[in-house]
Amino acid sequence: MFFQEATPDTSGYMIAGYAVTFLVMALYVASIYLRSRNLKQDMTILQEMDQPAPAQPKTASPVKKSSTKTGSNKPAKPVTKRSRKK
């Protein structure tokens, strides 16, 4: 007589709880995977930067191209707009 109420059905809440838990775990695993992949890429880039550059073969001095321009080698003045006072 005292406890004659029916037990409430909470299976929907249990399924929702498991779904949320597995979703959070999946996001965490994906985050760890992406971080690991980015770390490996950074390591390879740093190792490539640490290696000395290959020696360039020495060649004769580069041939200078003759300039077809005549006149001085002064840089051109920048063009500026002047505003008219009214």
MOPAC internal coordinates of N, CA, C and O (Angstrom, degrees):
PM7 1SCF
backbone

  N    0.0000 0     0.00 0     0.00 0    0    0    0
  C    1.4240 1     0.00 0     0.00 0    1    0    0
  C    1.5179 1   112.73 1     0.00 0    2    1    0
  O    1.2310 1   121.50 1   144.26 1    3    2    1
  N    1.2901 1   114.73 1   -35.74 1    3    2    1
  C    1.4586 1   118.95 1  -176.38 1    5    3    2
  C    1.5311 1   112.01 1   -72.54 1    6    5    3
  O    1.2310 1   120.04 1   133.61 1    7    6    5
  N    1.3643 1   117.53 1   -46.39 1    7    6    5
  C    1.4608 1   122.12 1  -178.42 1    9    7    6
  C    1.5175 1   110.92 1  -110.56 1   10    9    7
  O    1.2310 1   118.78 1  -121.99 1   11   10    9
  N    1.2743 1   119.94 1    58.01 1   11   10    9
  C    1.4507 1   121.34 1  -176.30 1   13   11   10
  C    1.5180 1   112.90 1   -99.06 1   14   13   11
  O    1.2310 1   120.01 1  -171.02 1   15   14   13
  N    1.3515 1   117.59 1     8.98 1   15   14   13
  C    1.4749 1   119.89 1   176.12 1   17   15   14
  C    1.5250 1   108.95 1   -78.11 1   18   17   15
  O    1.2310 1   120.82 1   -31.50 1   19   18   17
  N    1.3237 1   116.04 1   148.50 1   19   18   17
  C    1.4628 1   120.33 1   179.70 1   21   19   18
  C    1.5321 1   109.96 1   -74.09 1   22   21   19
  O    1.2310 1   120.76 1   -33.16 1   23   22   21
  N    1.3072 1   116.15 1   146.84 1   23   22   21
  C    1.4587 1   121.62 1   177.37 1   25   23   22
  C    1.5201 1   108.78 1   -69.85 1   26   25   23
  O    1.2310 1   119.45 1   -51.10 1   27   26   25
  N    1.3295 1   118.66 1   128.90 1   27   26   25
  C    1.4673 1   119.79 1  -178.10 1   29   27   26
  C    1.5316 1   111.17 1   -67.55 1   30   29   27
  O    1.2310 1   121.07 1   -33.83 1   31   30   29
  N    1.3236 1   115.55 1   146.17 1   31   30   29
  C    1.4663 1   121.40 1   179.35 1   33   31   30
  C    1.5363 1   108.68 1   -86.83 1   34   33   31
  O    1.2310 1   120.66 1   -72.91 1   35   34   33
  N    1.3142 1   116.35 1   107.09 1   35   34   33
  C    1.4713 1   121.27 1  -178.81 1   37   35   34
  C    1.5227 1   111.79 1  -111.73 1   38   37   35
  O    1.2310 1   119.97 1  -158.47 1   39   38   37
  N    1.3200 1   117.66 1    21.53 1   39   38   37
  C    1.4695 1   120.26 1  -178.18 1   41   39   38
  C    1.5373 1   111.11 1   -65.65 1   42   41   39
  O    1.2310 1   119.93 1   150.10 1   43   42   41
  N    1.3109 1   117.73 1   -29.90 1   43   42   41
  C    1.4732 1   120.50 1   177.01 1   45   43   42
  C    1.5216 1   111.39 1   -63.43 1   46   45   43
  O    1.2310 1   121.02 1   139.01 1   47   46   45
  N    1.3360 1   115.65 1   -40.99 1   47   46   45
  C    1.4637 1   119.60 1   177.77 1   49   47   46
  C    1.5241 1   111.13 1   -66.80 1   50   49   47
  O    1.2310 1   120.18 1   144.21 1   51   50   49
  N    1.3329 1   117.27 1   -35.79 1   51   50   49
  C    1.4548 1   120.95 1   178.80 1   53   51   50
  C    1.5289 1   110.36 1   -65.12 1   54   53   51
  O    1.2310 1   120.34 1   135.90 1   55   54   53
  N    1.3198 1   116.95 1   -44.10 1   55   54   53
  C    1.4713 1   120.77 1   179.49 1   57   55   54
  C    1.5246 1   110.19 1   -65.14 1   58   57   55
  O    1.2310 1   120.19 1   138.50 1   59   58   57
  N    1.3228 1   117.24 1   -41.50 1   59   58   57
  C    1.4684 1   120.50 1   178.33 1   61   59   58
  C    1.5294 1   110.36 1   -64.00 1   62   61   59
  O    1.2310 1   120.24 1   140.63 1   63   62   61
  N    1.3077 1   117.14 1   -39.37 1   63   62   61
  C    1.4661 1   120.74 1   178.67 1   65   63   62
  C    1.5134 1   111.94 1   -64.03 1   66   65   63
  O    1.2310 1   120.46 1   136.16 1   67   66   65
  N    1.3350 1   116.72 1   -43.84 1   67   66   65
  C    1.4640 1   119.88 1   177.35 1   69   67   66
  C    1.5298 1   110.86 1   -64.71 1   70   69   67
  O    1.2310 1   119.96 1   139.85 1   71   70   69
  N    1.3237 1   117.69 1   -40.15 1   71   70   69
  C    1.4656 1   120.93 1  -179.83 1   73   71   70
  C    1.5292 1   110.64 1   -62.46 1   74   73   71
  O    1.2310 1   120.71 1   134.61 1   75   74   73
  N    1.3233 1   116.25 1   -45.39 1   75   74   73
  C    1.4682 1   119.83 1   179.02 1   77   75   74
  C    1.5307 1   110.57 1   -63.83 1   78   77   75
  O    1.2310 1   120.50 1   138.72 1   79   78   77
  N    1.3283 1   116.66 1   -41.28 1   79   78   77
  C    1.4651 1   120.90 1  -179.54 1   81   79   78
  C    1.5215 1   110.78 1   -62.86 1   82   81   79
  O    1.2310 1   120.36 1   132.77 1   83   82   81
  N    1.3343 1   116.92 1   -47.23 1   83   82   81
  C    1.4571 1   119.46 1  -179.83 1   85   83   82
  C    1.5287 1   111.77 1   -67.20 1   86   85   83
  O    1.2310 1   119.91 1   146.06 1   87   86   85
  N    1.3105 1   117.78 1   -33.94 1   87   86   85
  C    1.4623 1   121.02 1   177.20 1   89   87   86
  C    1.5302 1   110.45 1   -64.61 1   90   89   87
  O    1.2310 1   120.42 1   135.38 1   91   90   89
  N    1.3172 1   116.79 1   -44.62 1   91   90   89
  C    1.4680 1   120.51 1   179.11 1   93   91   90
  C    1.5237 1   110.17 1   -64.09 1   94   93   91
  O    1.2310 1   120.02 1   138.24 1   95   94   93
  N    1.3328 1   117.56 1   -41.76 1   95   94   93
  C    1.4674 1   120.38 1   178.49 1   97   95   94
  C    1.5232 1   111.26 1   -64.48 1   98   97   95
  O    1.2310 1   119.95 1   140.07 1   99   98   97
  N    1.3340 1   117.71 1   -39.93 1   99   98   97
  C    1.4614 1   121.01 1   179.05 1  101   99   98
  C    1.5253 1   110.76 1   -64.26 1  102  101   99
  O    1.2310 1   120.14 1   138.06 1  103  102  101
  N    1.3216 1   117.34 1   -41.94 1  103  102  101
  C    1.4650 1   120.10 1   177.27 1  105  103  102
  C    1.5278 1   110.89 1   -63.90 1  106  105  103
  O    1.2310 1   120.24 1   141.57 1  107  106  105
  N    1.3232 1   117.15 1   -38.43 1  107  106  105
  C    1.4633 1   120.79 1   179.29 1  109  107  106
  C    1.5262 1   111.00 1   -65.81 1  110  109  107
  O    1.2310 1   120.17 1   136.78 1  111  110  109
  N    1.3276 1   117.28 1   -43.22 1  111  110  109
  C    1.4718 1   120.88 1   178.56 1  113  111  110
  C    1.5343 1   109.82 1   -64.92 1  114  113  111
  O    1.2310 1   119.95 1   138.20 1  115  114  113
  N    1.3227 1   117.71 1   -41.80 1  115  114  113
  C    1.4642 1   120.68 1   178.12 1  117  115  114
  C    1.5288 1   110.30 1   -62.80 1  118  117  115
  O    1.2310 1   120.07 1   140.34 1  119  118  117
  N    1.3227 1   117.46 1   -39.66 1  119  118  117
  C    1.4564 1   121.16 1   178.60 1  121  119  118
  C    1.5255 1   111.00 1   -63.60 1  122  121  119
  O    1.2310 1   120.37 1   136.77 1  123  122  121
  N    1.3211 1   116.89 1   -43.23 1  123  122  121
  C    1.4691 1   120.13 1   178.18 1  125  123  122
  C    1.5247 1   110.51 1   -63.40 1  126  125  123
  O    1.2310 1   120.02 1   138.34 1  127  126  125
  N    1.3292 1   117.57 1   -41.66 1  127  126  125
  C    1.4596 1   121.03 1   178.79 1  129  127  126
  C    1.5273 1   111.45 1   -61.54 1  130  129  127
  O    1.2310 1   120.38 1   133.50 1  131  130  129
  N    1.3350 1   116.88 1   -46.50 1  131  130  129
  C    1.4644 1   120.42 1  -179.08 1  133  131  130
  C    1.5268 1   111.05 1   -65.23 1  134  133  131
  O    1.2310 1   120.10 1   140.16 1  135  134  133
  N    1.3174 1   117.41 1   -39.84 1  135  134  133
  C    1.4610 1   120.36 1   177.75 1  137  135  134
  C    1.5176 1   111.24 1   -63.90 1  138  137  135
  O    1.2310 1   120.40 1   140.02 1  139  138  137
  N    1.3159 1   116.84 1   -39.98 1  139  138  137
  C    1.4636 1   121.09 1   179.08 1  141  139  138
  C    1.5271 1   110.41 1   -65.03 1  142  141  139
  O    1.2310 1   120.75 1   136.89 1  143  142  141
  N    1.3353 1   116.16 1   -43.11 1  143  142  141
  C    1.4671 1   119.78 1   179.80 1  145  143  142
  C    1.5293 1   111.00 1   -63.84 1  146  145  143
  O    1.2310 1   120.12 1   136.44 1  147  146  145
  N    1.3271 1   117.37 1   -43.56 1  147  146  145
  C    1.4544 1   120.70 1   179.12 1  149  147  146
  C    1.5262 1   111.33 1   -66.03 1  150  149  147
  O    1.2310 1   120.36 1   144.15 1  151  150  149
  N    1.3324 1   116.92 1   -35.85 1  151  150  149
  C    1.4600 1   120.45 1   177.83 1  153  151  150
  C    1.5182 1   110.72 1   -64.87 1  154  153  151
  O    1.2310 1   120.05 1   138.57 1  155  154  153
  N    1.3265 1   117.51 1   -41.43 1  155  154  153
  C    1.4687 1   120.78 1   178.06 1  157  155  154
  C    1.5201 1   110.70 1   -64.00 1  158  157  155
  O    1.2310 1   120.10 1   139.84 1  159  158  157
  N    1.3348 1   117.42 1   -40.16 1  159  158  157
  C    1.4699 1   120.17 1   178.13 1  161  159  158
  C    1.5215 1   110.58 1   -64.53 1  162  161  159
  O    1.2310 1   120.25 1   137.97 1  163  162  161
  N    1.3214 1   117.12 1   -42.03 1  163  162  161
  C    1.4614 1   120.67 1   178.17 1  165  163  162
  C    1.5115 1   111.18 1   -63.49 1  166  165  163
  O    1.2310 1   120.18 1   140.96 1  167  166  165
  N    1.3237 1   117.26 1   -39.04 1  167  166  165
  C    1.4664 1   120.80 1   179.54 1  169  167  166
  C    1.5288 1   111.10 1   -64.24 1  170  169  167
  O    1.2310 1   120.06 1   137.93 1  171  170  169
  N    1.3317 1   117.49 1   -42.07 1  171  170  169
  C    1.4608 1   119.15 1   179.74 1  173  171  170
  C    1.5243 1   110.73 1   -67.32 1  174  173  171
  O    1.2310 1   120.06 1   141.80 1  175  174  173
  N    1.3271 1   117.48 1   -38.20 1  175  174  173
  C    1.4670 1   120.13 1   178.47 1  177  175  174
  C    1.5251 1   110.17 1   -64.81 1  178  177  175
  O    1.2310 1   120.38 1   136.65 1  179  178  177
  N    1.3267 1   116.87 1   -43.35 1  179  178  177
  C    1.4625 1   119.94 1   179.12 1  181  179  178
  C    1.5216 1   111.45 1   -65.57 1  182  181  179
  O    1.2310 1   119.66 1   143.23 1  183  182  181
  N    1.3221 1   118.25 1   -36.77 1  183  182  181
  C    1.4613 1   120.71 1   177.61 1  185  183  182
  C    1.5260 1   110.63 1   -67.18 1  186  185  183
  O    1.2310 1   120.33 1   141.65 1  187  186  185
  N    1.3382 1   116.97 1   -38.35 1  187  186  185
  C    1.4626 1   119.82 1   177.35 1  189  187  186
  C    1.5208 1   110.89 1   -66.15 1  190  189  187
  O    1.2310 1   120.37 1   142.87 1  191  190  189
  N    1.3303 1   116.89 1   -37.13 1  191  190  189
  C    1.4615 1   120.24 1   179.34 1  193  191  190
  C    1.5219 1   111.26 1   -70.41 1  194  193  191
  O    1.2310 1   120.36 1   151.40 1  195  194  193
  N    1.3285 1   116.92 1   -28.60 1  195  194  193
  C    1.4592 1   121.51 1  -177.80 1  197  195  194
  C    1.5205 1   111.62 1   -75.10 1  198  197  195
  O    1.2310 1   119.84 1   153.90 1  199  198  197
  N    1.3307 1   117.92 1   -26.10 1  199  198  197
  C    1.4606 1   120.99 1  -179.06 1  201  199  198
  C    1.5230 1   109.64 1   -72.42 1  202  201  199
  O    1.2310 1   120.53 1   -37.70 1  203  202  201
  N    1.3528 1   116.59 1   142.30 1  203  202  201
  C    1.4683 1   118.58 1   178.25 1  205  203  202
  C    1.5272 1   110.51 1   -69.24 1  206  205  203
  O    1.2310 1   121.51 1   -28.68 1  207  206  205
  N    1.3084 1   114.71 1   151.32 1  207  206  205
  C    1.4616 1   120.31 1   179.93 1  209  207  206
  C    1.5186 1   109.00 1   -69.66 1  210  209  207
  O    1.2310 1   119.78 1   -34.86 1  211  210  209
  N    1.3313 1   118.02 1   145.14 1  211  210  209
  C    1.4587 1   119.45 1   178.36 1  213  211  210
  C    1.5212 1   109.96 1   -64.95 1  214  213  211
  O    1.2310 1   121.12 1   -35.30 1  215  214  213
  N    1.3318 1   115.46 1   144.70 1  215  214  213
  C    1.4608 1   120.72 1  -177.90 1  217  215  214
  C    1.5228 1   109.83 1   -67.94 1  218  217  215
  O    1.2310 1   121.00 1   -45.08 1  219  218  217
  N    1.3169 1   115.70 1   134.92 1  219  218  217
  C    1.4524 1   121.59 1   178.06 1  221  219  218
  C    1.5218 1   108.22 1   -83.64 1  222  221  219
  O    1.2310 1   119.73 1   -45.66 1  223  222  221
  N    1.3207 1   118.12 1   134.34 1  223  222  221
  C    1.4683 1   118.98 1   177.81 1  225  223  222
  C    1.5247 1   109.58 1   -66.65 1  226  225  223
  O    1.2310 1   121.74 1   -42.77 1  227  226  225
  N    1.3240 1   114.27 1   137.23 1  227  226  225
  C    1.4566 1   118.38 1  -179.85 1  229  227  226
  C    1.5150 1   109.19 1   -78.17 1  230  229  227
  O    1.2310 1   121.17 1   -48.50 1  231  230  229
  N    1.3115 1   115.37 1   131.50 1  231  230  229
  C    1.4570 1   121.58 1   179.46 1  233  231  230
  C    1.5205 1   108.06 1  -122.70 1  234  233  231
  O    1.2310 1   121.42 1    -7.88 1  235  234  233
  N    1.2907 1   114.89 1   172.12 1  235  234  233
  C    1.4599 1   119.57 1   177.02 1  237  235  234
  C    1.5208 1   108.57 1   -65.01 1  238  237  235
  O    1.2310 1   120.90 1   -17.80 1  239  238  237
  N    1.3162 1   115.88 1   162.20 1  239  238  237
  C    1.4587 1   119.50 1  -178.43 1  241  239  238
  C    1.5191 1   109.50 1   -58.34 1  242  241  239
  O    1.2310 1   120.11 1   -37.74 1  243  242  241
  N    1.2882 1   117.40 1   142.26 1  243  242  241
  C    1.4611 1   120.47 1  -177.61 1  245  243  242
  C    1.5279 1   110.95 1   -64.06 1  246  245  243
  O    1.2310 1   121.25 1   -34.59 1  247  246  245
  N    1.2930 1   115.21 1   145.41 1  247  246  245
  C    1.4541 1   121.11 1   179.89 1  249  247  246
  C    1.5178 1   107.88 1   -78.08 1  250  249  247
  O    1.2310 1   121.38 1   -52.54 1  251  250  249
  N    1.3178 1   114.97 1   127.46 1  251  250  249
  C    1.4567 1   119.37 1   179.32 1  253  251  250
  C    1.5191 1   108.78 1   -83.53 1  254  253  251
  O    1.2310 1   121.32 1   -45.60 1  255  254  253
  N    1.3013 1   115.09 1   134.40 1  255  254  253
  C    1.4588 1   119.81 1   177.45 1  257  255  254
  C    1.5178 1   108.64 1   -80.44 1  258  257  255
  O    1.2310 1   121.38 1   -40.59 1  259  258  257
  N    1.3152 1   114.96 1   139.41 1  259  258  257
  C    1.4569 1   118.15 1   178.10 1  261  259  258
  C    1.5178 1   109.03 1   -77.60 1  262  261  259
  O    1.2310 1   121.56 1   -36.72 1  263  262  261
  N    1.2838 1   114.62 1   143.28 1  263  262  261
  C    1.4472 1   120.35 1  -178.28 1  265  263  262
  C    1.5148 1   109.35 1   -89.05 1  266  265  263
  O    1.2310 1   120.66 1   -43.97 1  267  266  265
  N    1.3159 1   116.35 1   136.03 1  267  266  265
  C    1.4668 1   120.07 1   178.43 1  269  267  266
  C    1.5183 1   110.32 1   -92.94 1  270  269  267
  O    1.2310 1   120.05 1   174.61 1  271  270  269
  N    1.3228 1   117.51 1    -5.39 1  271  270  269
  C    1.4507 1   120.75 1   179.24 1  273  271  270
  C    1.5195 1   109.45 1   -76.77 1  274  273  271
  O    1.2310 1   121.86 1   -31.90 1  275  274  273
  N    1.3014 1   114.04 1   148.10 1  275  274  273
  C    1.4542 1   118.89 1   174.91 1  277  275  274
  C    1.5092 1   107.77 1  -117.18 1  278  277  275
  O    1.2310 1   120.72 1   -26.68 1  279  278  277
  N    1.2636 1   116.23 1   153.32 1  279  278  277
  C    1.4541 1   118.98 1   178.92 1  281  279  278
  C    1.5193 1   110.46 1   112.67 1  282  281  279
  O    1.2310 1   121.52 1    12.22 1  283  282  281
  N    1.3055 1   114.69 1  -167.78 1  283  282  281
  C    1.4568 1   119.64 1  -175.97 1  285  283  282
  C    1.5233 1   111.28 1   -83.92 1  286  285  283
  O    1.2310 1   121.36 1   -13.39 1  287  286  285
  N    1.3028 1   115.01 1   166.61 1  287  286  285
  C    1.4559 1   121.09 1   179.62 1  289  287  286
  C    1.5271 1   111.77 1   -97.24 1  290  289  287
  O    1.2310 1   120.18 1  -156.71 1  291  290  289
  N    1.3323 1   117.25 1    23.29 1  291  290  289
  C    1.4540 1   120.87 1  -179.87 1  293  291  290
  C    1.5254 1   109.68 1   -72.41 1  294  293  291
  O    1.2310 1   120.64 1   -39.33 1  295  294  293
  N    1.3122 1   116.38 1   140.67 1  295  294  293
  C    1.4706 1   117.80 1   177.11 1  297  295  294
  C    1.5247 1   110.40 1   -69.41 1  298  297  295
  O    1.2310 1   121.03 1   -31.08 1  299  298  297
  N    1.3134 1   115.64 1   148.92 1  299  298  297
  C    1.4603 1   120.95 1   179.94 1  301  299  298
  C    1.5174 1   109.75 1   -70.55 1  302  301  299
  O    1.2310 1   121.06 1   -32.18 1  303  302  301
  N    1.3313 1   115.57 1   147.82 1  303  302  301
  C    1.4557 1   120.36 1   177.94 1  305  303  302
  C    1.5143 1   108.97 1   -75.44 1  306  305  303
  O    1.2310 1   120.21 1   -37.76 1  307  306  305
  N    1.3170 1   117.21 1   142.24 1  307  306  305
  C    1.4639 1   118.85 1   178.72 1  309  307  306
  C    1.5220 1   110.83 1   -68.96 1  310  309  307
  O    1.2310 1   121.07 1   -37.37 1  311  310  309
  N    1.3019 1   115.56 1   142.63 1  311  310  309
  C    1.4553 1   121.40 1  -179.92 1  313  311  310
  C    1.5219 1   107.79 1   -84.76 1  314  313  311
  O    1.2310 1   120.76 1   -53.88 1  315  314  313
  N    1.3019 1   116.16 1   126.12 1  315  314  313
  C    1.4663 1   120.23 1   178.39 1  317  315  314
  C    1.5160 1   108.74 1  -124.45 1  318  317  315
  O    1.2310 1   120.74 1   -30.91 1  319  318  317
  N    1.3023 1   116.19 1   149.09 1  319  318  317
  C    1.4511 1   121.07 1   178.23 1  321  319  318
  C    1.5188 1   108.27 1   -91.03 1  322  321  319
  O    1.2310 1   121.51 1   -40.45 1  323  322  321
  N    1.3031 1   114.71 1   139.55 1  323  322  321
  C    1.4547 1   119.78 1   176.67 1  325  323  322
  C    1.5205 1   108.43 1  -104.37 1  326  325  323
  O    1.2310 1   121.00 1   -45.73 1  327  326  325
  N    1.2806 1   115.68 1   134.27 1  327  326  325
  C    1.4603 1   118.38 1   178.94 1  329  327  326
  C    1.5352 1   108.56 1   -90.48 1  330  329  327
  O    1.2310 1   121.56 1   -40.16 1  331  330  329
  N    1.3119 1   114.62 1   139.84 1  331  330  329
  C    1.4647 1   120.32 1   179.70 1  333  331  330
  C    1.5089 1   109.07 1   -85.60 1  334  333  331
  O    1.2310 1   121.10 1   -44.42 1  335  334  333
  N    1.3058 1   115.51 1   135.58 1  335  334  333
  C    1.4752 1   120.36 1   175.15 1  337  335  334
  C    1.5076 1   108.45 1   -88.39 1  338  337  335
  O    1.2310 1   120.52 1   -46.62 1  339  338  337
  N    1.3086 1   116.60 1   133.38 1  339  338  337
  C    1.4631 1   120.25 1  -179.97 1  341  339  338
  C    1.4826 1   111.39 1  -103.23 1  342  341  339
  O    1.2310 1   120.10 1   180.00 1  343  342  341

